[in-house]
Amino acid sequence: MLTTETYSRAFWNSIRSKNAEDSILEEAVNRVNGSYFLPEASAEKYAAALAKENLLRRIATFVRATTSGGRIITSDTPVDADWVGEGGTVPEAELTANRIALGEHKLACISVLDSNFVHDTGFNISDYLTRDFARIFGKAEEDAFLNGDGVGKPTGVLHATEGADVGVTAVSTTVVTFDELHKLYFSLKPEYRSNAVWIMNDETALALRDLKDGTGNYLWRGAADTLLGKPVIISNHMPSAASGTKPIVFGDFKYYWVVERQPLSIRALHEKYSFADKVGYFGMEMLDGYLIRAEAIKVLQMAE
């Protein structure tokens, strides 16, 4: 249904006017709140725009799990291959599975648009709304995937017990040294280092760029977007260096899973803002996020 031109036309007509074609839209209604799921072409544009707004959408593993309930089953059991002679013993791992229950966390907002734009057929309302919801939801998602406490929202990479392992504890409460960066780099196992990236905020990156050796040469040389040969990604949802904070993460973020429970759905609120000659658009998605292997990402924690 979501792939048909008929549904796409009916969906965007309902966004512009009160005369929704209920018989067509009914098959793609979100039963939780009466909103409607995006047509496939619009959903693809939304996903592309969301990836630009939320760095974790670009570097994490994305999984769809739309059925109620569900678990992620992971195993950290190591096993090494060995050369086996005739009749020799083959190395085997004793499987120990970790079961992570999937949450269904609701992210929602209302975007308000002037009626003049809504009723102007020359205004591309589909592009506007997909970009607007991507901008709003992207920021909230990125914050939760990094800092979320798992209560009504995803569990973030920086979570104290369910997040990344501490690779290095800084000597200072406010200053990171280049020696500590080297230690953080090598605290990560080589198998995770090959695809690893750094994440920090602008303030932390600037402080590191300003570090100099005893003769006044900058320690962070070369391209601004790489550090020790690995990409640096800026997120201003990362904390700055202060007592006990974790201002720098380094690791392979494919081990952080973003789990989509329900894709974006939208409902037009034609009456709610009519007094102001505006139309509201309620948008909602349901998702979860979890680091399935803590050792794959390391954090630098400041002294307390």
C-alpha positions as CSV (number, residue, x, y, z in Angstrom):
1,M,0.0,0.0,0.0
2,L,2.7,2.5,1.0
3,T,4.4,2.0,-2.4
4,T,1.4,3.0,-4.6
5,E,0.9,6.3,-6.2
6,T,-2.8,6.2,-5.1
7,Y,-1.7,6.1,-1.4
8,S,0.9,8.8,-1.9
9,R,-1.7,11.1,-3.4
10,A,-4.3,10.4,-0.7
11,F,-1.7,10.9,2.0
12,W,-0.5,14.3,0.8
13,N,-4.1,15.4,0.1
14,S,-4.9,14.7,3.7
15,I,-1.9,16.8,4.8
16,R,-3.2,19.8,2.8
17,S,-6.9,19.5,3.3
18,K,-9.5,18.2,5.7
19,N,-11.0,15.9,3.1
20,A,-9.0,12.8,3.7
21,E,-9.7,9.7,1.6
22,D,-10.2,7.4,4.6
23,S,-10.9,4.3,2.6
24,I,-7.4,4.5,1.0
25,L,-5.5,5.7,4.1
26,E,-7.1,3.2,6.5
27,E,-4.8,0.4,5.4
28,A,-1.7,2.4,6.6
29,V,-3.0,4.1,9.7
30,N,-1.1,4.0,12.9
31,R,-3.6,2.5,15.3
32,V,-1.9,4.2,18.3
33,N,-2.9,7.7,17.4
34,G,-4.6,7.8,14.0
35,S,-1.6,9.2,12.1
36,Y,-0.6,7.8,8.8
37,F,2.7,6.3,7.7
38,L,4.7,8.1,5.0
39,P,4.5,6.9,1.5
40,E,7.6,4.9,0.5
41,A,9.2,7.5,-1.7
42,S,8.7,10.2,1.0
43,A,10.0,7.7,3.7
44,E,13.2,7.3,1.7
45,K,13.7,11.0,1.5
46,Y,13.1,11.3,5.2
47,A,15.7,8.6,6.0
48,A,18.3,10.4,3.8
49,A,17.6,13.7,5.5
50,L,17.6,12.1,9.0
51,A,21.1,10.6,8.3
52,K,22.4,14.1,7.6
53,E,21.0,15.3,10.9
54,N,22.0,12.4,13.1
55,L,25.5,11.0,13.0
56,L,24.5,7.7,14.6
57,R,22.2,7.0,11.7
58,R,25.3,7.1,9.4
59,I,27.7,5.0,11.4
60,A,25.5,2.7,13.6
61,T,23.7,-0.5,12.6
62,F,20.1,0.1,11.6
63,V,17.6,-2.7,12.3
64,R,13.8,-2.8,11.7
65,A,11.8,-4.8,14.3
66,T,8.2,-3.7,14.0
67,T,6.5,-6.6,15.8
68,S,5.6,-6.1,19.4
69,G,8.2,-7.3,22.0
70,G,11.4,-8.9,20.8
71,R,14.9,-9.3,21.9
72,I,18.5,-8.8,20.6
73,I,20.5,-11.9,21.2
74,T,24.3,-11.4,21.3
75,S,27.3,-13.4,22.2
76,D,30.8,-12.3,23.3
77,T,32.2,-15.8,23.4
78,P,35.7,-15.8,21.8
79,V,37.1,-18.7,19.8
80,D,40.3,-19.0,17.7
81,A,40.8,-21.2,14.7
82,D,43.7,-23.6,14.8
83,W,45.4,-26.0,12.4
84,V,44.0,-29.4,13.0
85,G,45.7,-32.7,12.1
86,E,44.0,-35.9,11.2
87,G,41.9,-36.9,14.1
88,G,42.8,-33.7,16.0
89,T,40.5,-31.7,18.2
90,V,38.7,-28.7,16.6
91,P,38.6,-25.6,18.7
92,E,35.0,-24.8,19.8
93,A,33.3,-22.0,21.8
94,E,30.9,-22.5,24.6
95,L,28.0,-20.2,23.6
96,T,26.9,-17.7,26.3
97,A,24.1,-15.6,24.9
98,N,23.1,-12.1,26.1
99,R,19.4,-11.3,25.7
100,I,18.5,-7.6,25.4
101,A,14.8,-6.8,25.6
102,L,13.8,-4.2,22.9
103,G,12.0,-1.1,24.1
104,E,9.4,0.9,22.2
105,H,10.2,4.5,22.9
106,K,8.0,7.2,21.4
107,L,9.6,10.3,19.9
108,A,7.0,12.9,18.9
109,C,6.5,16.6,18.1
110,I,4.1,19.0,16.4
111,S,5.3,21.1,13.5
112,V,3.2,24.2,12.8
113,L,2.9,25.8,9.3
114,D,1.1,28.9,8.1
115,S,-2.1,28.1,6.2
116,N,-1.0,30.2,3.2
117,F,1.8,27.7,2.6
118,V,-0.4,24.7,3.2
119,H,-2.9,25.7,0.6
120,D,-0.4,27.1,-1.9
121,T,-0.1,24.3,-4.6
122,G,3.3,25.7,-5.6
123,F,4.7,25.1,-2.2
124,N,6.4,21.6,-1.9
125,I,4.9,20.6,1.4
126,S,6.2,17.0,1.2
127,D,9.8,18.2,1.0
128,Y,9.3,20.7,3.7
129,L,7.7,18.3,6.3
130,T,10.2,15.5,5.6
131,R,13.1,17.9,6.1
132,D,11.5,19.6,9.1
133,F,10.8,16.3,11.0
134,A,14.3,15.0,10.0
135,R,15.9,18.1,11.5
136,I,13.8,18.0,14.7
137,F,13.9,14.2,15.3
138,G,17.5,13.9,14.2
139,K,18.8,16.1,17.0
140,A,16.7,14.3,19.6
141,E,17.8,10.9,18.3
142,E,21.5,11.8,18.3
143,D,21.3,13.1,21.9
144,A,19.5,10.0,23.1
145,F,21.9,7.6,21.2
146,L,24.8,9.2,23.0
147,N,23.3,10.3,26.4
148,G,20.1,8.3,26.8
149,D,19.4,6.7,30.2
150,G,17.2,4.0,28.8
151,V,14.1,5.3,30.7
152,G,11.5,6.2,28.1
153,K,14.3,6.6,25.5
154,P,17.2,4.6,24.0
155,T,20.2,3.6,26.1
156,G,23.1,5.8,25.0
157,V,26.8,5.0,24.3
158,L,27.8,7.1,27.4
159,H,25.5,5.2,29.8
160,A,27.3,4.4,33.0
161,T,26.6,0.7,33.1
162,E,25.1,-0.3,29.7
163,G,27.3,1.9,27.6
164,A,30.9,1.9,26.4
165,D,33.8,0.7,28.5
166,V,36.2,3.3,30.0
167,G,39.5,3.1,28.2
168,V,41.3,5.9,30.0
169,T,40.7,8.1,33.0
170,A,42.3,11.5,32.6
171,V,44.6,12.9,35.2
172,S,42.9,16.3,35.1
173,T,39.2,17.2,35.6
174,T,39.3,19.6,32.7
175,V,42.3,19.0,30.4
176,V,42.9,16.1,28.0
177,T,46.5,15.4,27.1
178,F,47.8,13.9,23.8
179,D,49.4,11.0,25.8
180,E,45.9,10.1,27.1
181,L,44.5,10.1,23.5
182,H,47.2,7.6,22.5
183,K,46.3,5.5,25.5
184,L,42.6,5.6,24.5
185,Y,43.5,4.6,21.0
186,F,45.4,1.6,22.1
187,S,42.9,0.6,24.7
188,L,40.6,-0.5,21.9
189,K,41.3,-4.0,20.5
190,P,42.7,-4.0,16.9
191,E,39.7,-5.8,15.5
192,Y,37.5,-2.8,16.5
193,R,40.2,-0.2,15.6
194,S,40.1,-0.8,11.9
195,N,36.6,0.8,11.5
196,A,36.9,3.1,14.5
197,V,36.0,6.8,14.6
198,W,36.4,9.6,17.2
199,I,33.4,11.5,18.5
200,M,33.7,14.8,20.5
201,N,32.2,18.2,20.6
202,D,33.6,21.4,19.1
203,E,35.0,22.7,22.4
204,T,36.9,19.5,23.0
205,A,38.2,19.4,19.4
206,L,39.4,23.0,19.6
207,A,41.2,22.3,22.9
208,L,43.0,19.4,21.3
209,R,43.9,21.4,18.2
210,D,45.5,24.0,20.5
211,L,47.8,21.5,22.2
212,K,51.6,22.1,21.5
213,D,54.8,20.3,22.3
214,G,57.7,21.9,24.1
215,T,59.0,23.7,21.0
216,G,55.6,25.2,20.2
217,N,54.6,22.8,17.4
218,Y,51.0,21.7,17.3
219,L,50.5,18.0,18.3
220,W,47.4,17.5,16.2
221,R,48.8,18.0,12.7
222,G,47.4,17.4,9.3
223,A,43.7,17.2,8.4
224,A,41.2,18.6,10.9
225,D,38.9,15.7,10.3
226,T,41.3,12.9,11.3
227,L,43.2,12.1,14.5
228,L,45.8,9.4,14.7
229,G,44.6,8.3,11.2
230,K,41.0,7.9,12.2
231,P,38.0,10.1,11.3
232,V,36.8,12.7,13.8
233,I,33.1,13.4,13.9
234,I,31.8,16.4,15.8
235,S,28.6,16.1,17.9
236,N,27.7,19.0,20.2
237,H,25.6,16.5,22.1
238,M,28.8,15.2,23.6
239,P,29.7,16.7,27.0
240,S,32.7,19.0,27.4
241,A,35.6,18.1,29.7
242,A,34.6,18.6,33.3
243,S,34.7,16.5,36.5
244,G,33.6,13.0,35.8
245,T,32.4,13.6,32.2
246,K,33.2,11.5,29.1
247,P,34.1,14.0,26.4
248,I,35.7,11.6,23.9
249,V,34.6,8.3,22.5
250,F,36.5,6.1,20.1
251,G,35.4,2.9,18.6
252,D,33.5,0.9,16.0
253,F,29.9,2.2,16.1
254,K,28.5,-0.7,14.0
255,Y,28.1,-2.3,17.4
256,Y,25.6,0.3,18.4
257,W,22.2,-0.8,17.1
258,V,19.4,1.6,16.2
259,V,16.2,-0.4,16.2
260,E,13.1,1.1,14.4
261,R,9.9,-0.2,16.1
262,Q,7.6,2.1,14.1
263,P,8.6,4.4,11.2
264,L,7.5,8.1,11.1
265,S,3.8,8.7,10.9
266,I,2.1,12.1,10.5
267,R,-1.4,13.4,11.2
268,A,-2.7,16.8,10.2
269,L,-4.3,18.9,13.0
270,H,-6.5,21.2,10.9
271,E,-8.7,22.4,13.7
272,K,-6.2,22.8,16.6
273,Y,-4.4,25.9,15.2
274,S,-7.2,27.2,13.0
275,F,-7.7,30.3,15.3
276,A,-4.2,31.4,14.3
277,D,-4.7,30.5,10.6
278,K,-2.1,27.7,10.9
279,V,-2.1,23.9,10.6
280,G,-0.3,21.6,13.0
281,Y,1.4,18.4,12.0
282,F,1.8,15.7,14.6
283,G,4.8,13.4,13.9
284,M,5.8,10.3,15.8
285,E,8.2,7.5,15.5
286,M,9.1,4.6,17.9
287,L,12.6,3.3,18.3
288,D,15.3,1.9,20.6
289,G,19.0,2.0,20.7
290,Y,21.6,-0.2,22.4
291,L,25.3,-0.9,22.4
292,I,25.5,-4.6,22.0
293,R,29.2,-5.0,22.7
294,A,30.7,-2.6,25.2
295,E,34.3,-3.3,24.4
296,A,33.8,-2.2,20.8
297,I,33.8,1.5,21.9
298,K,36.0,3.1,24.5
299,V,35.5,6.4,26.3
300,L,37.9,8.8,27.9
301,Q,36.6,9.8,31.3
302,M,37.7,12.9,33.2
303,A,39.0,12.7,36.8
304,E,36.6,13.5,39.5
